[in-house]
Amino acid sequence: MEVKDIAVEEGHYDVAIIDMPYNFFCQATPEEQYAIIKHAKRIADRVVILTIEDMDEMILIAGFTIVDRGVANKGKKALFSRQVIVFE
């Protein structure tokens, strides 16, 4: 498996899986997050995104439809939770 910048990807895929940047060491502005989603639309028919933020509006504005979602909690007291959103 190769990891690279989605902006330079030229292939087309059935699914793109994106772990949105977060935390102190790797953050993305809302504009950068939207650009990632727009590039995903260009290269994939379906997208699975993992995020700690509400991204529904960005996803819908980019022209996707949300088809499923879930929440993954880390720790017994759910100190850390991430949304897993599927859209196409």
C-alpha positions in Angstrom: 0.0 0.0 0.0 1.2 3.4 -0.9 0.3 6.6 1.0 0.4 9.9 -0.9 -1.3 13.3 -1.2 -4.8 12.9 -2.5 -4.4 16.1 -4.5 -1.9 14.5 -6.8 -3.7 11.1 -7.1 -4.7 10.4 -10.7 -6.3 7.0 -10.4 -9.9 6.1 -9.8 -11.0 3.8 -7.0 -14.2 2.1 -5.8 -13.5 3.4 -2.2 -11.3 6.0 -0.6 -10.6 5.7 3.1 -9.6 9.0 4.7 -8.3 9.5 8.3 -8.9 13.2 8.6 -5.9 15.0 10.3 -6.4 16.0 13.9 -4.4 16.5 17.1 -1.6 19.0 17.9 0.9 17.6 15.4 -1.2 17.2 12.3 -4.2 19.5 11.9 -6.1 20.7 8.9 -8.0 23.9 8.4 -11.7 23.7 7.3 -10.5 24.8 3.9 -8.0 21.9 3.8 -10.6 19.4 5.0 -13.0 20.5 2.3 -10.2 20.2 -0.4 -9.6 16.6 0.8 -13.3 15.8 0.5 -13.4 17.4 -3.0 -10.4 15.4 -4.2 -12.0 12.2 -2.8 -15.0 12.9 -5.0 -12.7 13.2 -8.0 -11.0 9.9 -7.4 -13.6 7.6 -5.7 -17.2 6.5 -6.0 -17.5 5.9 -2.3 -15.7 7.4 0.7 -15.2 6.3 4.3 -13.9 9.1 6.5 -12.8 9.0 10.1 -13.1 12.3 11.9 -13.4 13.8 15.4 -15.4 16.8 13.9 -18.8 17.3 12.4 -18.2 17.3 8.7 -21.8 16.7 7.4 -22.1 20.1 5.8 -18.8 19.9 4.0 -19.7 16.4 2.7 -23.1 17.6 1.4 -21.7 20.8 -0.2 -19.1 18.7 -2.0 -22.0 16.8 -3.7 -22.0 13.6 -1.7 -24.8 11.7 0.1 -24.2 10.3 3.5 -25.3 6.6 3.4 -24.1 5.3 6.8 -22.3 6.3 10.0 -21.1 5.0 13.3 -19.1 6.2 16.3 -15.9 4.5 17.5 -15.1 5.2 21.2 -11.7 4.7 22.7 -11.4 3.9 26.3 -13.9 2.6 28.8 -15.3 6.1 29.5 -15.3 7.1 25.8 -12.7 9.8 26.4 -11.9 9.8 22.7 -14.5 9.2 20.0 -14.4 9.3 16.2 -17.1 9.4 13.7 -16.9 6.9 10.8 -19.0 8.3 7.9 -19.7 6.5 4.6 -20.8 8.7 1.7 -21.1 8.4 -2.0 
